[in-house]
Each structure stands twice: as structure tokens, then as C-alpha cells.
């Protein structure tokens, strides 16, 4: 039973690996921009919370 699950998992991994492809330059830049915006948004939220905690302490 456990062996079947492991074998099934590896078959799924192999199937995904065959579908993967290297992103082109435009896709790479888009992913980079979206990731950077997400990181900045999370940082800004953390900074705002930190300032509010300091002000209301």
C-alpha cells in the first residue's frame, strides 16, 4: 500500500517533469516583477504593523 503510493507519486513527478519548460525572457521578467511586488507588499504590511505597535505601546 505504501509502496503503491510512493510509486504513484514518482509517476506524477515524472509526468510534471516532462511538461516543464524553461520560461522565456518575458515570462521571467513578469514572474520577477510580481514576486518583487509581493515581497514589497508583505514588507510594507510588516512595517506598518511595527509602526502601529510602537505608536500605541
C-alpha positions, 0 to 999 in steps of 0.5 A: 500500500505504501509502496503503491503510493510512493510509486504513484507519486514518482509517476506524477513527478515524472509526468510534471517533469516532462511538461516543464519548460524553461520560461522565456525572457518575458515570462521571467521578467513578469514572474520577477516583477510580481514576486518583487511586488509581493515581497514589497507588499508583505514588507510594507504590511510588516512595517506598518504593523511595527509602526502601529505597535510602537505608536500605541505601546 
